[in-house]
Amino acid sequence: MKLETVLYSSKAEEAEPMVLQDNYRATQPLNHRTVLSSFIPGEITAIVIGSLCGCIGLAVIIYFIVKTIR
């Protein structure tokens, strides 16, 4: 958001500067290029499963706390 409010897509001499927004391009075809990643694919799966288990564990703890309060 900060980058969008600092950069402009209009020329300097224009009276009303146009803020740079939605500055993206469509996905390009791969054309047999190799795409590299800075993470090991298994790490993402482990993070997602760990987060899911943590949320379920937290829900179970809250359930038992609410059950004992009643």
PDB file of N, CA, C and O in Angstrom:
ATOM      1  N   MET A   1       0.832  -1.194   0.000  1.00  0.00           N
ATOM      2  CA  MET A   1       0.000   0.000   0.000  1.00  0.00           C
ATOM      3  C   MET A   1       0.875   1.255   0.000  1.00  0.00           C
ATOM      4  O   MET A   1       0.563   2.243  -0.665  1.00  0.00           O
ATOM      5  N   LYS A   2       1.975   1.199   0.757  1.00  0.00           N
ATOM      6  CA  LYS A   2       2.852   2.368   0.810  1.00  0.00           C
ATOM      7  C   LYS A   2       3.451   2.653  -0.565  1.00  0.00           C
ATOM      8  O   LYS A   2       3.574   3.811  -0.965  1.00  0.00           O
ATOM      9  N   LEU A   3       3.822   1.603  -1.283  1.00  0.00           N
ATOM     10  CA  LEU A   3       4.399   1.789  -2.607  1.00  0.00           C
ATOM     11  C   LEU A   3       3.377   2.410  -3.558  1.00  0.00           C
ATOM     12  O   LEU A   3       3.735   3.245  -4.389  1.00  0.00           O
ATOM     13  N   GLU A   4       2.107   2.010  -3.444  1.00  0.00           N
ATOM     14  CA  GLU A   4       1.068   2.582  -4.311  1.00  0.00           C
ATOM     15  C   GLU A   4       0.846   4.066  -4.056  1.00  0.00           C
ATOM     16  O   GLU A   4       0.507   4.807  -4.979  1.00  0.00           O
ATOM     17  N   THR A   5       1.031   4.508  -2.822  1.00  0.00           N
ATOM     18  CA  THR A   5       0.770   5.918  -2.506  1.00  0.00           C
ATOM     19  C   THR A   5       1.975   6.812  -2.753  1.00  0.00           C
ATOM     20  O   THR A   5       1.849   8.036  -2.716  1.00  0.00           O
ATOM     21  N   VAL A   6       3.147   6.223  -3.006  1.00  0.00           N
ATOM     22  CA  VAL A   6       4.347   7.008  -3.245  1.00  0.00           C
ATOM     23  C   VAL A   6       4.629   7.156  -4.743  1.00  0.00           C
ATOM     24  O   VAL A   6       5.141   8.186  -5.180  1.00  0.00           O
ATOM     25  N   LEU A   7       4.298   6.136  -5.519  1.00  0.00           N
ATOM     26  CA  LEU A   7       4.580   6.151  -6.952  1.00  0.00           C
ATOM     27  C   LEU A   7       3.362   6.612  -7.748  1.00  0.00           C
ATOM     28  O   LEU A   7       2.216   6.368  -7.370  1.00  0.00           O
ATOM     29  N   TYR A   8       3.645   7.285  -8.860  1.00  0.00           N
ATOM     30  CA  TYR A   8       2.576   7.777  -9.723  1.00  0.00           C
ATOM     31  C   TYR A   8       2.768   7.226 -11.128  1.00  0.00           C
ATOM     32  O   TYR A   8       3.896   7.000 -11.566  1.00  0.00           O
ATOM     33  N   SER A   9       1.659   7.010 -11.831  1.00  0.00           N
ATOM     34  CA  SER A   9       1.736   6.505 -13.202  1.00  0.00           C
ATOM     35  C   SER A   9       1.520   7.614 -14.228  1.00  0.00           C
ATOM     36  O   SER A   9       1.469   7.341 -15.427  1.00  0.00           O
ATOM     37  N   SER A  10       1.395   8.848 -13.778  1.00  0.00           N
ATOM     38  CA  SER A  10       1.210   9.966 -14.702  1.00  0.00           C
ATOM     39  C   SER A  10       2.529  10.725 -14.860  1.00  0.00           C
ATOM     40  O   SER A  10       3.488  10.486 -14.127  1.00  0.00           O
ATOM     41  N   LYS A  11       2.559  11.617 -15.803  1.00  0.00           N
ATOM     42  CA  LYS A  11       3.764  12.412 -16.053  1.00  0.00           C
ATOM     43  C   LYS A  11       3.851  13.552 -15.042  1.00  0.00           C
ATOM     44  O   LYS A  11       2.839  13.979 -14.486  1.00  0.00           O
ATOM     45  N   ALA A  12       5.046  14.031 -14.814  1.00  0.00           N
ATOM     46  CA  ALA A  12       5.285  15.048 -13.786  1.00  0.00           C
ATOM     47  C   ALA A  12       4.570  16.366 -14.088  1.00  0.00           C
ATOM     48  O   ALA A  12       4.161  17.073 -13.167  1.00  0.00           O
ATOM     49  N   GLU A  13       4.418  16.700 -15.371  1.00  0.00           N
ATOM     50  CA  GLU A  13       3.808  17.995 -15.710  1.00  0.00           C
ATOM     51  C   GLU A  13       2.280  18.003 -15.652  1.00  0.00           C
ATOM     52  O   GLU A  13       1.676  19.065 -15.802  1.00  0.00           O
ATOM     53  N   GLU A  14       1.646  16.863 -15.440  1.00  0.00           N
ATOM     54  CA  GLU A  14       0.176  16.814 -15.359  1.00  0.00           C
ATOM     55  C   GLU A  14      -0.299  17.433 -14.052  1.00  0.00           C
ATOM     56  O   GLU A  14       0.330  17.270 -13.006  1.00  0.00           O
ATOM     57  N   ALA A  15      -1.418  18.143 -14.128  1.00  0.00           N
ATOM     58  CA  ALA A  15      -1.967  18.833 -12.955  1.00  0.00           C
ATOM     59  C   ALA A  15      -2.465  17.848 -11.897  1.00  0.00           C
ATOM     60  O   ALA A  15      -2.210  18.033 -10.707  1.00  0.00           O
ATOM     61  N   GLU A  16      -3.161  16.822 -12.321  1.00  0.00           N
ATOM     62  CA  GLU A  16      -3.690  15.811 -11.402  1.00  0.00           C
ATOM     63  C   GLU A  16      -2.854  14.546 -11.502  1.00  0.00           C
ATOM     64  O   GLU A  16      -3.009  13.800 -12.469  1.00  0.00           O
ATOM     65  N   PRO A  17      -1.979  14.274 -10.550  1.00  0.00           N
ATOM     66  CA  PRO A  17      -1.179  13.044 -10.628  1.00  0.00           C
ATOM     67  C   PRO A  17      -2.044  11.807 -10.408  1.00  0.00           C
ATOM     68  O   PRO A  17      -2.939  11.803  -9.562  1.00  0.00           O
ATOM     69  N   MET A  18      -1.770  10.775 -11.171  1.00  0.00           N
ATOM     70  CA  MET A  18      -2.516   9.531 -11.080  1.00  0.00           C
ATOM     71  C   MET A  18      -1.688   8.524 -10.265  1.00  0.00           C
ATOM     72  O   MET A  18      -0.570   8.177 -10.645  1.00  0.00           O
ATOM     73  N   VAL A  19      -2.250   8.063  -9.145  1.00  0.00           N
ATOM     74  CA  VAL A  19      -1.554   7.136  -8.269  1.00  0.00           C
ATOM     75  C   VAL A  19      -1.389   5.790  -8.972  1.00  0.00           C
ATOM     76  O   VAL A  19      -2.273   5.352  -9.708  1.00  0.00           O
ATOM     77  N   LEU A  20      -0.255   5.143  -8.740  1.00  0.00           N
ATOM     78  CA  LEU A  20       0.037   3.835  -9.323  1.00  0.00           C
ATOM     79  C   LEU A  20      -0.786   2.765  -8.599  1.00  0.00           C
ATOM     80  O   LEU A  20      -0.539   2.472  -7.429  1.00  0.00           O
ATOM     81  N   GLN A  21      -1.760   2.188  -9.300  1.00  0.00           N
ATOM     82  CA  GLN A  21      -2.609   1.143  -8.727  1.00  0.00           C
ATOM     83  C   GLN A  21      -2.820   0.054  -9.757  1.00  0.00           C
ATOM     84  O   GLN A  21      -2.776   0.294 -10.964  1.00  0.00           O
ATOM     85  N   ASP A  22      -3.053  -1.171  -9.246  1.00  0.00           N
ATOM     86  CA  ASP A  22      -3.307  -2.335 -10.102  1.00  0.00           C
ATOM     87  C   ASP A  22      -2.237  -2.470 -11.180  1.00  0.00           C
ATOM     88  O   ASP A  22      -2.552  -2.712 -12.346  1.00  0.00           O
ATOM     89  N   ASN A  23      -0.991  -2.315 -10.795  1.00  0.00           N
ATOM     90  CA  ASN A  23       0.117  -2.395 -11.729  1.00  0.00           C
ATOM     91  C   ASN A  23       0.618  -3.833 -11.791  1.00  0.00           C
ATOM     92  O   ASN A  23       1.590  -4.191 -11.126  1.00  0.00           O
ATOM     93  N   TYR A  24      -0.033  -4.626 -12.568  1.00  0.00           N
ATOM     94  CA  TYR A  24       0.362  -6.018 -12.724  1.00  0.00           C
ATOM     95  C   TYR A  24       0.124  -6.444 -14.159  1.00  0.00           C
ATOM     96  O   TYR A  24      -0.579  -5.770 -14.912  1.00  0.00           O
ATOM     97  N   ARG A  25       0.714  -7.563 -14.530  1.00  0.00           N
ATOM     98  CA  ARG A  25       0.512  -8.069 -15.877  1.00  0.00           C
ATOM     99  C   ARG A  25      -0.028  -9.482 -15.799  1.00  0.00           C
ATOM    100  O   ARG A  25       0.040 -10.134 -14.757  1.00  0.00           O
ATOM    101  N   ALA A  26      -0.558  -9.938 -16.901  1.00  0.00           N
ATOM    102  CA  ALA A  26      -1.136 -11.285 -16.961  1.00  0.00           C
ATOM    103  C   ALA A  26      -0.027 -12.334 -16.844  1.00  0.00           C
ATOM    104  O   ALA A  26       1.134 -12.055 -17.142  1.00  0.00           O
ATOM    105  N   THR A  27      -0.391 -13.525 -16.414  1.00  0.00           N
ATOM    106  CA  THR A  27       0.562 -14.620 -16.315  1.00  0.00           C
ATOM    107  C   THR A  27       1.121 -14.951 -17.683  1.00  0.00           C
ATOM    108  O   THR A  27       0.379 -15.064 -18.659  1.00  0.00           O
ATOM    109  N   GLN A  28       2.431 -15.105 -17.746  1.00  0.00           N
ATOM    110  CA  GLN A  28       3.109 -15.392 -19.005  1.00  0.00           C
ATOM    111  C   GLN A  28       3.267 -16.898 -19.188  1.00  0.00           C
ATOM    112  O   GLN A  28       3.352 -17.625 -18.198  1.00  0.00           O
ATOM    113  N   PRO A  29       3.310 -17.391 -20.443  1.00  0.00           N
ATOM    114  CA  PRO A  29       3.519 -18.826 -20.667  1.00  0.00           C
ATOM    115  C   PRO A  29       4.919 -19.241 -20.220  1.00  0.00           C
ATOM    116  O   PRO A  29       5.848 -18.434 -20.251  1.00  0.00           O
ATOM    117  N   LEU A  30       5.069 -20.490 -19.806  1.00  0.00           N
ATOM    118  CA  LEU A  30       6.331 -20.988 -19.273  1.00  0.00           C
ATOM    119  C   LEU A  30       7.396 -21.163 -20.351  1.00  0.00           C
ATOM    120  O   LEU A  30       8.573 -20.914 -20.092  1.00  0.00           O
ATOM    121  N   ASN A  31       7.007 -21.588 -21.563  1.00  0.00           N
ATOM    122  CA  ASN A  31       7.937 -21.762 -22.686  1.00  0.00           C
ATOM    123  C   ASN A  31       9.171 -22.577 -22.321  1.00  0.00           C
ATOM    124  O   ASN A  31      10.291 -22.184 -22.645  1.00  0.00           O
ATOM    125  N   HIS A  32       8.979 -23.688 -21.661  1.00  0.00           N
ATOM    126  CA  HIS A  32      10.042 -24.629 -21.293  1.00  0.00           C
ATOM    127  C   HIS A  32      11.089 -24.039 -20.348  1.00  0.00           C
ATOM    128  O   HIS A  32      12.199 -24.565 -20.267  1.00  0.00           O
ATOM    129  N   ARG A  33      10.765 -22.968 -19.638  1.00  0.00           N
ATOM    130  CA  ARG A  33      11.692 -22.405 -18.660  1.00  0.00           C
ATOM    131  C   ARG A  33      11.574 -23.167 -17.346  1.00  0.00           C
ATOM    132  O   ARG A  33      10.528 -23.740 -17.041  1.00  0.00           O
ATOM    133  N   THR A  34      12.639 -23.168 -16.586  1.00  0.00           N
ATOM    134  CA  THR A  34      12.631 -23.779 -15.266  1.00  0.00           C
ATOM    135  C   THR A  34      12.286 -22.709 -14.242  1.00  0.00           C
ATOM    136  O   THR A  34      12.890 -21.637 -14.223  1.00  0.00           O
ATOM    137  N   VAL A  35      11.319 -23.005 -13.400  1.00  0.00           N
ATOM    138  CA  VAL A  35      10.916 -22.080 -12.350  1.00  0.00           C
ATOM    139  C   VAL A  35      11.535 -22.568 -11.046  1.00  0.00           C
ATOM    140  O   VAL A  35      11.320 -23.708 -10.635  1.00  0.00           O
ATOM    141  N   LEU A  36      12.303 -21.699 -10.403  1.00  0.00           N
ATOM    142  CA  LEU A  36      12.967 -22.051  -9.154  1.00  0.00           C
ATOM    143  C   LEU A  36      12.193 -21.484  -7.975  1.00  0.00           C
ATOM    144  O   LEU A  36      11.511 -20.466  -8.102  1.00  0.00           O
ATOM    145  N   SER A  37      12.298 -22.141  -6.833  1.00  0.00           N
ATOM    146  CA  SER A  37      11.646 -21.640  -5.630  1.00  0.00           C
ATOM    147  C   SER A  37      12.675 -21.535  -4.522  1.00  0.00           C
ATOM    148  O   SER A  37      13.693 -22.226  -4.542  1.00  0.00           O
ATOM    149  N   SER A  38      12.411 -20.677  -3.565  1.00  0.00           N
ATOM    150  CA  SER A  38      13.332 -20.491  -2.450  1.00  0.00           C
ATOM    151  C   SER A  38      12.918 -21.315  -1.243  1.00  0.00           C
ATOM    152  O   SER A  38      13.411 -21.078  -0.140  1.00  0.00           O
ATOM    153  N   PHE A  39      12.031 -22.270  -1.427  1.00  0.00           N
ATOM    154  CA  PHE A  39      11.595 -23.137  -0.343  1.00  0.00           C
ATOM    155  C   PHE A  39      11.482 -24.565  -0.852  1.00  0.00           C
ATOM    156  O   PHE A  39      11.366 -24.801  -2.054  1.00  0.00           O
ATOM    157  N   ILE A  40      11.515 -25.502   0.066  1.00  0.00           N
ATOM    158  CA  ILE A  40      11.333 -26.906  -0.276  1.00  0.00           C
ATOM    159  C   ILE A  40       9.823 -27.169  -0.258  1.00  0.00           C
ATOM    160  O   ILE A  40       9.168 -26.840   0.731  1.00  0.00           O
ATOM    161  N   PRO A  41       9.246 -27.754  -1.325  1.00  0.00           N
ATOM    162  CA  PRO A  41       7.790 -27.942  -1.377  1.00  0.00           C
ATOM    163  C   PRO A  41       7.212 -28.638  -0.147  1.00  0.00           C
ATOM    164  O   PRO A  41       6.089 -28.323   0.248  1.00  0.00           O
ATOM    165  N   GLY A  42       7.922 -29.558   0.465  1.00  0.00           N
ATOM    166  CA  GLY A  42       7.425 -30.244   1.653  1.00  0.00           C
ATOM    167  C   GLY A  42       7.263 -29.322   2.838  1.00  0.00           C
ATOM    168  O   GLY A  42       6.444 -29.588   3.718  1.00  0.00           O
ATOM    169  N   GLU A  43       8.027 -28.238   2.881  1.00  0.00           N
ATOM    170  CA  GLU A  43       7.926 -27.299   3.993  1.00  0.00           C
ATOM    171  C   GLU A  43       6.560 -26.633   4.034  1.00  0.00           C
ATOM    172  O   GLU A  43       5.993 -26.437   5.109  1.00  0.00           O
ATOM    173  N   ILE A  44       6.041 -26.292   2.888  1.00  0.00           N
ATOM    174  CA  ILE A  44       4.727 -25.652   2.835  1.00  0.00           C
ATOM    175  C   ILE A  44       3.663 -26.598   3.374  1.00  0.00           C
ATOM    176  O   ILE A  44       2.799 -26.185   4.148  1.00  0.00           O
ATOM    177  N   THR A  45       3.721 -27.865   2.969  1.00  0.00           N
ATOM    178  CA  THR A  45       2.764 -28.856   3.452  1.00  0.00           C
ATOM    179  C   THR A  45       2.872 -29.006   4.957  1.00  0.00           C
ATOM    180  O   THR A  45       1.856 -29.073   5.649  1.00  0.00           O
ATOM    181  N   ALA A  46       4.096 -29.059   5.472  1.00  0.00           N
ATOM    182  CA  ALA A  46       4.292 -29.195   6.914  1.00  0.00           C
ATOM    183  C   ALA A  46       3.743 -27.982   7.663  1.00  0.00           C
ATOM    184  O   ALA A  46       3.156 -28.132   8.734  1.00  0.00           O
ATOM    185  N   ILE A  47       3.928 -26.795   7.115  1.00  0.00           N
ATOM    186  CA  ILE A  47       3.409 -25.583   7.765  1.00  0.00           C
ATOM    187  C   ILE A  47       1.894 -25.595   7.784  1.00  0.00           C
ATOM    188  O   ILE A  47       1.285 -25.260   8.800  1.00  0.00           O
ATOM    189  N   VAL A  48       1.274 -25.978   6.668  1.00  0.00           N
ATOM    190  CA  VAL A  48      -0.190 -26.003   6.595  1.00  0.00           C
ATOM    191  C   VAL A  48      -0.756 -27.039   7.562  1.00  0.00           C
ATOM    192  O   VAL A  48      -1.701 -26.751   8.296  1.00  0.00           O
ATOM    193  N   ILE A  49      -0.182 -28.246   7.567  1.00  0.00           N
ATOM    194  CA  ILE A  49      -0.678 -29.298   8.459  1.00  0.00           C
ATOM    195  C   ILE A  49      -0.436 -28.914   9.911  1.00  0.00           C
ATOM    196  O   ILE A  49      -1.306 -29.129  10.755  1.00  0.00           O
ATOM    197  N   GLY A  50       0.720 -28.353  10.219  1.00  0.00           N
ATOM    198  CA  GLY A  50       1.003 -27.914  11.583  1.00  0.00           C
ATOM    199  C   GLY A  50       0.038 -26.843  12.052  1.00  0.00           C
ATOM    200  O   GLY A  50      -0.436 -26.882  13.187  1.00  0.00           O
ATOM    201  N   SER A  51      -0.257 -25.884  11.181  1.00  0.00           N
ATOM    202  CA  SER A  51      -1.205 -24.824  11.535  1.00  0.00           C
ATOM    203  C   SER A  51      -2.593 -25.380  11.759  1.00  0.00           C
ATOM    204  O   SER A  51      -3.291 -24.972  12.687  1.00  0.00           O
ATOM    205  N   LEU A  52      -2.995 -26.315  10.906  1.00  0.00           N
ATOM    206  CA  LEU A  52      -4.316 -26.935  11.049  1.00  0.00           C
ATOM    207  C   LEU A  52      -4.410 -27.701  12.360  1.00  0.00           C
ATOM    208  O   LEU A  52      -5.407 -27.584  13.072  1.00  0.00           O
ATOM    209  N   CYS A  53      -3.386 -28.486  12.688  1.00  0.00           N
ATOM    210  CA  CYS A  53      -3.382 -29.235  13.954  1.00  0.00           C
ATOM    211  C   CYS A  53      -3.387 -28.285  15.146  1.00  0.00           C
ATOM    212  O   CYS A  53      -4.057 -28.547  16.144  1.00  0.00           O
ATOM    213  N   GLY A  54      -2.650 -27.191  15.050  1.00  0.00           N
ATOM    214  CA  GLY A  54      -2.640 -26.207  16.127  1.00  0.00           C
ATOM    215  C   GLY A  54      -4.003 -25.582  16.344  1.00  0.00           C
ATOM    216  O   GLY A  54      -4.426 -25.388  17.484  1.00  0.00           O
ATOM    217  N   CYS A  55      -4.696 -25.264  15.254  1.00  0.00           N
ATOM    218  CA  CYS A  55      -6.045 -24.679  15.368  1.00  0.00           C
ATOM    219  C   CYS A  55      -7.023 -25.673  15.966  1.00  0.00           C
ATOM    220  O   CYS A  55      -7.859 -25.305  16.792  1.00  0.00           O
ATOM    221  N   ILE A  56      -6.925 -26.926  15.556  1.00  0.00           N
ATOM    222  CA  ILE A  56      -7.812 -27.956  16.108  1.00  0.00           C
ATOM    223  C   ILE A  56      -7.520 -28.155  17.595  1.00  0.00           C
ATOM    224  O   ILE A  56      -8.444 -28.274  18.399  1.00  0.00           O
ATOM    225  N   GLY A  57      -6.238 -28.190  17.960  1.00  0.00           N
ATOM    226  CA  GLY A  57      -5.866 -28.327  19.367  1.00  0.00           C
ATOM    227  C   GLY A  57      -6.379 -27.164  20.193  1.00  0.00           C
ATOM    228  O   GLY A  57      -6.885 -27.368  21.297  1.00  0.00           O
ATOM    229  N   LEU A  58      -6.262 -25.964  19.685  1.00  0.00           N
ATOM    230  CA  LEU A  58      -6.765 -24.783  20.378  1.00  0.00           C
ATOM    231  C   LEU A  58      -8.277 -24.844  20.543  1.00  0.00           C
ATOM    232  O   LEU A  58      -8.803 -24.488  21.597  1.00  0.00           O
ATOM    233  N   ALA A  59      -8.970 -25.292  19.513  1.00  0.00           N
ATOM    234  CA  ALA A  59     -10.428 -25.426  19.596  1.00  0.00           C
ATOM    235  C   ALA A  59     -10.820 -26.448  20.657  1.00  0.00           C
ATOM    236  O   ALA A  59     -11.783 -26.233  21.393  1.00  0.00           O
ATOM    237  N   VAL A  60     -10.091 -27.553  20.744  1.00  0.00           N
ATOM    238  CA  VAL A  60     -10.389 -28.581  21.749  1.00  0.00           C
ATOM    239  C   VAL A  60     -10.150 -28.033  23.144  1.00  0.00           C
ATOM    240  O   VAL A  60     -10.954 -28.276  24.044  1.00  0.00           O
ATOM    241  N   ILE A  61      -9.070 -27.304  23.342  1.00  0.00           N
ATOM    242  CA  ILE A  61      -8.792 -26.712  24.658  1.00  0.00           C
ATOM    243  C   ILE A  61      -9.886 -25.728  25.049  1.00  0.00           C
ATOM    244  O   ILE A  61     -10.369 -25.757  26.181  1.00  0.00           O
ATOM    245  N   ILE A  62     -10.277 -24.864  24.131  1.00  0.00           N
ATOM    246  CA  ILE A  62     -11.354 -23.897  24.420  1.00  0.00           C
ATOM    247  C   ILE A  62     -12.651 -24.623  24.725  1.00  0.00           C
ATOM    248  O   ILE A  62     -13.391 -24.210  25.618  1.00  0.00           O
ATOM    249  N   TYR A  63     -12.944 -25.706  23.995  1.00  0.00           N
ATOM    250  CA  TYR A  63     -14.158 -26.491  24.232  1.00  0.00           C
ATOM    251  C   TYR A  63     -14.174 -27.027  25.662  1.00  0.00           C
ATOM    252  O   TYR A  63     -15.188 -26.927  26.352  1.00  0.00           O
ATOM    253  N   PHE A  64     -13.043 -27.599  26.112  1.00  0.00           N
ATOM    254  CA  PHE A  64     -12.999 -28.173  27.457  1.00  0.00           C
ATOM    255  C   PHE A  64     -13.046 -27.094  28.534  1.00  0.00           C
ATOM    256  O   PHE A  64     -13.612 -27.314  29.605  1.00  0.00           O
ATOM    257  N   ILE A  65     -12.459 -25.932  28.261  1.00  0.00           N
ATOM    258  CA  ILE A  65     -12.541 -24.822  29.234  1.00  0.00           C
ATOM    259  C   ILE A  65     -13.979 -24.349  29.373  1.00  0.00           C
ATOM    260  O   ILE A  65     -14.464 -24.149  30.487  1.00  0.00           O
ATOM    261  N   VAL A  66     -14.658 -24.171  28.258  1.00  0.00           N
ATOM    262  CA  VAL A  66     -16.070 -23.729  28.288  1.00  0.00           C
ATOM    263  C   VAL A  66     -16.927 -24.795  28.960  1.00  0.00           C
ATOM    264  O   VAL A  66     -17.846 -24.466  29.711  1.00  0.00           O
ATOM    265  N   LYS A  67     -16.638 -26.066  28.699  1.00  0.00           N
ATOM    266  CA  LYS A  67     -17.424 -27.161  29.296  1.00  0.00           C
ATOM    267  C   LYS A  67     -17.245 -27.205  30.807  1.00  0.00           C
ATOM    268  O   LYS A  67     -18.209 -27.463  31.528  1.00  0.00           O
ATOM    269  N   THR A  68     -16.026 -26.957  31.309  1.00  0.00           N
ATOM    270  CA  THR A  68     -15.815 -26.986  32.758  1.00  0.00           C
ATOM    271  C   THR A  68     -16.382 -25.756  33.448  1.00  0.00           C
ATOM    272  O   THR A  68     -16.746 -25.829  34.622  1.00  0.00           O
ATOM    273  N   ILE A  69     -16.469 -24.613  32.743  1.00  0.00           N
ATOM    274  CA  ILE A  69     -17.041 -23.406  33.338  1.00  0.00           C
ATOM    275  C   ILE A  69     -18.543 -23.557  33.530  1.00  0.00           C
ATOM    276  O   ILE A  69     -19.096 -23.053  34.507  1.00  0.00           O
ATOM    277  N   ARG A  70     -19.193 -24.230  32.629  1.00  0.00           N
ATOM    278  CA  ARG A  70     -20.661 -24.396  32.731  1.00  0.00           C
ATOM    279  C   ARG A  70     -20.983 -25.306  33.812  1.00  0.00           C
ATOM    280  O   ARG A  70     -22.158 -25.577  34.061  1.00  0.00           O
TER     281      ARG A  70
END
